[in-house]
Amino acid sequence: MEAEVLAALAAADGPISTAGLRDRIPGDPAYTTINTILFRLHAKHLVTRERHGRHFLYRLAVDESRLVADRMRDHLRHASDPSSVLSRFVQNLTTDEEDALRAVLDKPQSQPGETA
């Protein structure tokens, strides 16, 4: 659920309320559930909030691509067979996702100490 809230925040055009996020998350989650998740994300410094009347408006405080990549790396690090996980991941990519991955892998990587 935390990942869904973060994705909804990333897709929002600007600061958004708990109720606004709740409407964007499938499955009709409880308002209090979304609010609790937002409080926890705020404590982790993953979201910022600003008071708007009696409520808060929330905004993603980190780069979404970095956030998702870090989570993927954490999951991979805990796998007993990372090669198998990567193989399964690649098998399930769409053509567009596969093309994007190939472009990233084909791009020369800068070495430590180099500037990009």
Secondary structure, DSSP 4 states (H G I P E B T S, - for coil): -HHHHHHHHHHSSS-EEHHHHHHHSTT---HHHHHHHHHHHHHTTSEEEEEETTEEEEEE-S-HHHHHHHHHHHHHHT-S-HHHHHHHHHHT--HHHHHHHHHHHHSPPPPTT---
